[in-house]
Amino acid sequence: MKAFVPLMLFGFLSLAIAQVDRDSGPHVIVLGLDGLSVDGYARSKSPRIHELAARAAWTLEARGVMPTLSSPNWASIISGAGPEQHGITSNGILHKMATLSPVCHDENGKFPTIFGVLRRQRPSARIAVFHDWDGFADLFEKNAPDMLRHVAGAAKTIEAAAQYWEQNRPDLMFVHLDNVDHAGHEFGWSSGQYFRAIEQADHYVGVILDMLDRLAVTDSTYIVLTSDHGGKGHNHGKNSISEIQVPWLLAGPDTANGTIATPVYGFDTAATIMWILGVNPPDCWIGRPVYAAFRSTSTFSRANSGPSQARDCATSALPISAPPSQSPGGGPLAHRDQRN
């Protein structure tokens, strides 16, 4: 019995240390609502999303990339670049999905995404991806997440994601929901059924918000909510503002609640997530952190305590290769300065 008590104490101590380790550092949850238009966000009854927006930095003028299809836009959101860089130009149904070679790639030929970059620089990071649309998994390095799961149906997808997050507290979790896009295609982007689908998605967002409240980690967890495209009629893929413009929200510690005054692009999402996590983006990304979404970059702890924000393309920490023809000297692409 005397030997059993120290063993019990050791077990409890180990669990406590594991819990502290899971909770240390920033955690980011990305909620990707496929096909959510600005009009749909504004006109639907979505109290949980608006509750999130009340404590978030947000814009209803974020722009995706052309063509306004899911694969090119989700690829841009997770890889900090446009089709000109990652090469994905269609959904792969009527045309080949990647019609251009990526300007840089890993040893498996994949353009670097938030999942692969985080895995390379922080091998112990916990990464999870839950996706309603099966094609989402074709856009990134499948060996990067600890948990990669396709769940058919938005309700089951969010349930699985919430359960996993509660048990594992991953550093980064991406949740893709497809019910809104399905309603847009079937009934139209201005139909009552489309708005009701957004109301359902709002409930799914609430599942995540309620979980964070229950665990008392709402104030320490970052949530990004965005979409890949809007729609027009029963389709998307053209060049209209209703298709390319989407909502973009970021809630979490030190966010500047209210409208973001600077332009936001879908590919800025990846750069913003990497900045939050203190990870260096590769030089072939063109996205930049949305600094205007934070109250003060100078006091944000990871700006000083994390690794240098200098680009590290083709280094031992992130062995990304660029084609020899990429630049006259064969070196990494230049990275643009911060937006004003």
C-alpha positions as CSV (number, residue, x, y, z in Angstrom):
1,M,0.0,0.0,0.0
2,K,2.9,2.4,0.8
3,A,4.4,1.8,-2.6
4,F,1.0,2.3,-4.3
5,V,0.5,5.8,-2.9
6,P,3.7,7.2,-4.5
7,L,2.7,5.6,-7.8
8,M,-0.7,7.2,-7.6
9,L,0.8,10.6,-6.9
10,F,3.3,10.1,-9.8
11,G,0.4,9.3,-12.1
12,F,-1.6,12.4,-11.1
13,L,1.5,14.5,-11.5
14,S,2.1,13.1,-15.0
15,L,-1.4,13.9,-16.0
16,A,-1.1,17.4,-14.6
17,I,2.2,18.0,-16.5
18,A,0.6,16.7,-19.7
19,Q,-2.4,19.0,-19.3
20,V,-0.1,22.0,-18.7
21,D,1.9,21.0,-21.8
22,R,-1.3,20.8,-23.9
23,D,-2.5,24.2,-22.7
24,S,0.8,26.0,-23.1
25,G,1.3,28.2,-26.2
26,P,-1.3,29.6,-28.5
27,H,-4.0,27.4,-30.0
28,V,-5.7,28.2,-33.3
29,I,-9.0,26.9,-34.7
30,V,-9.9,27.6,-38.3
31,L,-13.6,27.3,-39.2
32,G,-13.9,27.2,-43.0
33,L,-17.5,27.6,-44.1
34,D,-17.5,26.7,-47.8
35,G,-19.6,29.0,-49.9
36,L,-20.5,31.5,-47.2
37,S,-21.1,34.8,-49.0
38,V,-21.1,38.3,-47.6
39,D,-24.7,38.6,-48.4
40,G,-25.5,35.3,-46.7
41,Y,-23.6,36.4,-43.6
42,A,-25.4,39.8,-43.5
43,R,-28.9,38.5,-44.1
44,S,-29.1,35.2,-42.3
45,K,-30.0,34.5,-38.7
46,S,-26.5,33.6,-37.4
47,P,-26.3,34.7,-33.7
48,R,-23.3,32.6,-32.8
49,I,-21.2,33.9,-35.7
50,H,-22.2,37.5,-34.8
51,E,-21.4,36.7,-31.2
52,L,-17.9,35.7,-32.3
53,A,-17.7,38.8,-34.5
54,A,-18.5,41.0,-31.4
55,R,-15.1,40.0,-29.9
56,A,-13.2,39.7,-33.2
57,A,-11.4,41.7,-35.7
58,W,-13.4,41.3,-38.9
59,T,-14.0,42.4,-42.5
60,L,-16.8,41.7,-45.0
61,E,-14.5,42.7,-47.8
62,A,-11.8,40.0,-47.8
63,R,-11.0,38.8,-51.3
64,G,-10.2,35.3,-52.5
65,V,-8.5,34.5,-55.7
66,M,-9.6,33.8,-59.3
67,P,-11.1,31.5,-60.4
68,T,-13.6,31.6,-57.5
69,L,-13.6,27.8,-57.1
70,S,-13.0,25.8,-53.9
71,S,-9.7,24.2,-54.6
72,P,-7.8,27.3,-55.7
73,N,-9.2,29.3,-52.8
74,W,-8.8,26.8,-50.0
75,A,-5.3,26.1,-51.3
76,S,-4.6,29.8,-51.1
77,I,-6.0,30.1,-47.6
78,I,-3.8,27.3,-46.2
79,S,-0.7,28.1,-48.3
80,G,-0.3,31.8,-48.1
81,A,-0.2,32.2,-51.9
82,G,-2.3,32.4,-55.1
83,P,-2.7,30.0,-58.0
84,E,0.3,31.7,-59.6
85,Q,2.4,30.3,-56.9
86,H,0.8,27.0,-55.7
87,G,-0.4,26.1,-59.2
88,I,-3.9,24.9,-58.3
89,T,-6.3,26.5,-60.8
90,S,-9.5,24.3,-60.8
91,N,-11.4,21.7,-58.8
92,G,-10.0,18.9,-61.0
93,I,-13.4,18.0,-62.4
94,L,-13.4,19.4,-65.9
95,H,-9.8,20.3,-66.0
96,K,-6.6,19.2,-64.3
97,M,-6.5,20.6,-60.7
98,A,-2.9,21.8,-60.8
99,T,-2.1,23.3,-64.2
100,L,1.1,25.1,-63.1
101,S,4.1,23.7,-61.3
102,P,4.4,25.2,-57.8
103,V,7.1,27.9,-57.5
104,C,8.5,26.0,-54.5
105,H,7.8,22.6,-53.0
106,D,8.9,20.1,-50.4
107,E,10.6,16.7,-51.1
108,N,7.2,15.3,-52.1
109,G,6.5,18.0,-54.7
110,K,3.8,19.8,-52.5
111,F,3.6,23.5,-52.2
112,P,4.1,24.4,-48.4
113,T,1.0,24.8,-46.4
114,I,0.4,25.8,-42.8
115,F,0.3,22.2,-41.8
116,G,3.6,21.2,-43.4
117,V,5.4,24.4,-42.3
118,L,4.3,24.0,-38.7
119,R,5.3,20.3,-38.7
120,R,8.7,21.0,-40.0
121,Q,9.5,23.9,-37.6
122,R,7.8,22.4,-34.6
123,P,7.8,18.6,-34.9
124,S,6.0,18.1,-31.6
125,A,3.1,20.4,-32.6
126,R,-0.3,18.8,-32.6
127,I,-2.2,19.4,-35.9
128,A,-5.7,18.3,-36.8
129,V,-7.8,18.6,-39.9
130,F,-11.5,17.6,-40.1
131,H,-13.1,18.1,-43.5
132,D,-16.6,17.7,-44.8
133,W,-15.6,17.9,-48.5
134,D,-13.3,15.0,-49.4
135,G,-11.4,17.0,-51.9
136,F,-10.0,19.3,-49.2
137,A,-7.3,16.7,-48.3
138,D,-5.8,16.9,-51.8
139,L,-4.6,20.4,-51.1
140,F,-1.9,19.8,-48.5
141,E,0.7,17.5,-47.1
142,K,-1.3,14.5,-45.8
143,N,1.6,13.3,-43.6
144,A,1.7,16.6,-41.6
145,P,-1.5,16.4,-39.4
146,D,-1.6,14.1,-36.4
147,M,-5.3,13.7,-37.1
148,L,-6.7,13.9,-40.7
149,R,-10.3,12.8,-41.0
150,H,-13.0,13.1,-43.6
151,V,-16.4,13.0,-42.1
152,A,-19.4,13.1,-44.4
153,G,-21.8,15.8,-43.3
154,A,-21.3,19.1,-41.5
155,A,-23.0,18.0,-38.2
156,K,-20.8,14.9,-37.8
157,T,-17.7,16.8,-38.9
158,I,-18.1,19.5,-36.2
159,E,-19.0,16.8,-33.6
160,A,-15.8,14.9,-34.3
161,A,-13.7,18.0,-34.4
162,A,-15.0,19.3,-31.0
163,Q,-14.5,15.9,-29.4
164,Y,-10.9,15.7,-30.6
165,W,-10.0,19.3,-29.6
166,E,-11.4,18.8,-26.1
167,Q,-9.3,15.6,-25.6
168,N,-6.1,16.7,-27.3
169,R,-5.9,20.5,-27.5
170,P,-4.1,20.7,-30.8
171,D,-2.0,23.7,-31.6
172,L,-3.7,24.1,-34.9
173,M,-7.1,22.6,-36.0
174,F,-8.8,23.2,-39.3
175,V,-12.5,22.4,-39.7
176,H,-14.0,22.5,-43.2
177,L,-17.9,22.5,-43.4
178,D,-19.7,22.1,-46.8
179,N,-23.4,22.3,-46.1
180,V,-23.7,26.0,-47.1
181,D,-22.1,25.5,-50.5
182,H,-24.3,22.5,-51.1
183,A,-27.4,24.6,-50.5
184,G,-26.1,27.4,-52.8
185,H,-25.6,25.0,-55.7
186,E,-28.9,23.2,-55.2
187,F,-31.2,26.1,-54.3
188,G,-29.3,29.3,-55.2
189,W,-27.2,31.7,-53.2
190,S,-30.1,34.0,-52.5
191,S,-32.6,31.3,-51.6
192,G,-34.3,30.7,-48.3
193,Q,-32.8,27.2,-48.2
194,Y,-29.3,28.8,-48.5
195,F,-29.9,31.1,-45.6
196,R,-31.2,28.2,-43.5
197,A,-28.1,26.3,-44.3
198,I,-26.1,29.2,-42.9
199,E,-28.3,29.1,-39.8
200,Q,-27.3,25.4,-39.5
201,A,-23.6,26.3,-39.9
202,D,-24.1,29.0,-37.2
203,H,-25.2,26.2,-34.9
204,Y,-22.1,24.2,-35.7
205,V,-19.9,27.3,-35.0
206,G,-21.7,27.4,-31.6
207,V,-20.7,23.9,-30.8
208,I,-17.0,25.0,-30.9
209,L,-17.7,28.2,-29.0
210,D,-19.7,26.3,-26.3
211,M,-16.9,23.8,-26.0
212,L,-14.3,26.5,-25.4
213,D,-16.5,28.2,-22.9
214,R,-17.0,24.9,-21.0
215,L,-13.2,24.4,-20.9
216,A,-12.6,28.0,-19.8
217,V,-10.2,28.6,-22.7
218,T,-12.2,31.0,-24.9
219,D,-10.0,34.0,-24.0
220,S,-6.8,32.1,-24.8
221,T,-7.8,30.5,-28.1
222,Y,-7.7,32.1,-31.5
223,I,-10.5,31.4,-33.9
224,V,-10.4,32.2,-37.6
225,L,-13.7,32.0,-39.5
226,T,-13.8,32.5,-43.2
227,S,-14.9,31.1,-46.6
228,D,-13.4,30.2,-49.9
229,H,-16.0,32.0,-52.1
230,G,-19.5,33.4,-52.3
231,G,-21.8,32.7,-55.2
232,K,-24.2,34.0,-57.9
233,G,-27.3,32.2,-58.9
234,H,-26.6,28.5,-58.5
235,N,-22.9,28.6,-59.1
236,H,-19.5,30.3,-58.6
237,G,-16.3,30.4,-60.5
238,K,-16.7,33.7,-62.3
239,N,-15.3,37.1,-61.6
240,S,-18.1,38.9,-59.8
241,I,-17.7,40.7,-56.4
242,S,-20.4,38.5,-54.9
243,E,-18.2,35.4,-55.7
244,I,-14.8,36.7,-54.7
245,Q,-15.6,38.7,-51.6
246,V,-16.0,36.8,-48.3
247,P,-16.3,37.3,-44.6
248,W,-13.0,37.1,-42.5
249,L,-13.0,37.0,-38.7
250,L,-10.2,36.6,-36.2
251,A,-11.0,36.4,-32.4
252,G,-8.5,35.7,-29.7
253,P,-6.0,37.3,-27.3
254,D,-5.0,40.9,-28.2
255,T,-7.2,41.1,-31.2
256,A,-8.5,44.6,-32.1
257,N,-12.2,44.1,-32.0
258,G,-14.1,45.8,-34.8
259,T,-13.7,46.4,-38.5
260,I,-10.3,45.8,-40.0
261,A,-9.3,48.9,-41.9
262,T,-6.6,47.4,-44.2
263,P,-7.2,45.1,-47.2
264,V,-7.4,41.4,-46.3
265,Y,-6.9,38.6,-48.8
266,G,-7.6,34.9,-48.3
267,F,-3.9,34.0,-48.6
268,D,-3.2,36.3,-45.6
269,T,-4.9,33.8,-43.4
270,A,-1.9,31.4,-43.5
271,A,0.6,34.1,-42.8
272,T,-1.5,35.3,-39.9
273,I,-1.8,31.9,-38.4
274,M,2.0,31.3,-38.7
275,W,2.6,34.6,-37.0
276,I,0.4,33.7,-34.1
277,L,2.1,30.4,-33.7
278,G,5.6,32.0,-34.0
279,V,6.5,30.1,-37.1
280,N,8.5,31.4,-40.1
281,P,6.6,31.3,-43.4
282,P,8.5,30.2,-46.5
283,D,9.7,32.9,-48.9
284,C,7.5,31.7,-51.7
285,W,4.4,32.8,-49.8
286,I,2.9,36.2,-50.8
287,G,0.4,36.5,-47.9
288,R,1.2,38.7,-44.9
289,P,0.0,38.7,-41.4
290,V,-3.1,40.9,-40.8
291,Y,-1.3,43.0,-38.2
292,A,-4.3,45.4,-38.2
293,A,-6.3,42.6,-36.6
294,F,-4.3,43.0,-33.3
295,R,-4.3,45.7,-30.8
296,S,-0.5,46.1,-30.6
297,T,2.1,44.0,-32.5
298,S,4.8,45.5,-30.2
299,T,3.3,44.0,-27.1
300,F,2.3,40.7,-28.6
301,S,4.4,38.2,-26.8
302,R,5.2,36.0,-29.7
303,A,6.6,38.9,-31.6
304,N,9.6,39.0,-29.2
305,S,9.8,35.6,-27.7
306,G,9.2,33.5,-30.8
307,P,11.6,32.7,-33.7
308,S,12.8,35.4,-36.0
309,Q,10.2,36.4,-38.7
310,A,12.9,36.5,-41.3
311,R,12.1,34.3,-44.3
312,D,13.8,30.9,-44.3
313,C,13.0,29.3,-47.6
314,A,15.5,26.5,-48.5
315,T,17.0,26.3,-45.1
316,S,17.5,23.2,-43.0
317,A,14.5,24.1,-40.8
318,L,12.2,24.3,-43.9
319,P,13.8,22.5,-46.9
320,I,11.6,23.9,-49.6
321,S,13.0,23.8,-53.1
322,A,12.4,26.3,-55.9
323,P,12.7,25.6,-59.6
324,P,15.9,26.9,-61.1
325,S,13.9,29.2,-63.5
326,Q,12.2,30.9,-60.6
327,S,14.5,33.9,-60.6
328,P,17.6,35.0,-62.6
329,G,19.8,33.7,-59.8
330,G,17.6,30.6,-58.9
331,G,17.1,32.0,-55.4
332,P,13.9,32.4,-53.4
333,L,11.1,34.7,-54.4
334,A,11.2,38.2,-52.9
335,H,8.7,38.9,-50.2
336,R,6.7,42.1,-50.3
337,D,6.8,44.6,-47.5
338,Q,4.0,44.9,-44.9
339,R,0.8,46.6,-46.1
340,N,0.2,50.2,-45.0
